[in-house]
Amino acid sequence: MSASSPELNAETPLAGVYPFNAPGESVTLYDGPVAGPAGTEVPGVVQYDCSPKLGISWRLHTEDYDATSMDRTALSLLDLGFELPVLARDAVSGWCNGASYGDPAAALDRVVAHWFNLPRWRGSAHLAVRADNGMPRLVPAGRSVYEADGWKITLDVRPDHEAVFSDVRQADIYVMTHVMEIRRCNGATFTADEVTPVLSALRVGLSFALGRLVAPALPVGRNRQQETVWGQWGPMLCDPARRISSGWWYPEDQASLVDLLACLLPAFRDPDRGQALSLQMQYAINAIADRGFVEQRIMSGAAGLEHVMWQELVLSGRLTETEYSSRAWPAHIKLRTLLTDAGVDLGVRAEHLPAAAAFAAGQQVNGSRSPDGADVATRVRNRLVHPKETQEPVYAVKGLVTDAWLLTRHYLALLVLHSIGYRGSYKDLSMTNGWVGETEPVPWL
């Protein structure tokens, strides 16, 4: 896989199918006639709501309606020529859980999608735009281009990204931040079924890298004549916008994103592998996030580790199911085995994880080895799930639960990256006191 040339050139921005919204402002998907009672036409609107969360709603602008329409199950969008499955809140409004339209077997030349809540990073080319007064304006390094698994992915930032992200600490916002175009590298056409795994890989992969959910929403497929022949409307899962990522990837490190996409797109092309990887990454996203109860994050991380261990030890044929469940292979040994295979340092450094180091020093293990991070992560998790005392000892060591969470998310992120063959850099998630942008090569290189 390769990124575009590092030489900066001014390019014309991609045109989104839907306009950039103000933070929290709804995006209009349809505004036109809707089939009403007795064959009449009434004005209606379908919109993509961006507050308090992403979702699709509809409303009829009329007082002439049939009261029985409260059981409406579809909205006939006459100008688009398709039936939108809906649920009714009352006779003139409701919501939609998503739908596809057009022909999924149609030959597509390109797909245009609209990203929500992506951070700004420096791309490989400038964008030439026009300001509100009509004067030309340059958006420095606003375009990124990636090629992976036969696909060319172009990502353009909105020109006012800095302004719309200026107050993200004051409110939870959902805002369209980028327009993306997907084509075949060789110019060949493709179908919706062929591009759907690419969209899934991008959604899950970038969310995993950033440690929060981001969404490439509202994809629209166009043919060689630039006619819209396929599309999807869906209420994508997305976390509120944040300036600082809690994930393992530093957004200015484009080389590492190149490597990640080169690993992800082939994996998601395989339905079985893609499904397993998506689940592991979702566990990791929940574990990495710095919101909610720490215990919940540990449980999500532990579930992700269990999934990876089963895949790498049982499904690979290294252990039988009986061996995996036996007392000879407790959780700390299984985890230690995979971490050792990946070259991960199992030491618990007191300068970064003082509570975990103190806890490890008080543990007893069989043999001559000293307690390590695998012991801490698994024992804290086990004591949270299977408490044996009224005052659980993990809470007696101040900061231990937090340190166990940091170790758990660190190990899970690395094992997922190792499983896909990633060879870029990463941010050590067991540390909270490093510098912004401080990364290091993965340990298995």
Helices and strands as residue ranges (DSSP letters): E 2-3, E 10-11, E 27-35, G 37-39, E 41-50, E 54-60, G 67-71, E 74-77, E 82-85, E 87-90, E 93-96, E 99-102, E 110-116, E 125-130, E 136-148, E 151-157, H 161-164, E 176-184, H 192-210, E 215-222, E 228-233, H 254-269, H 271-288, H 294-309, I 310-315, H 321-325, H 331-341, H 354-361, H 373-385, G 393-395, H 400-419, E 425-426, E 440-441
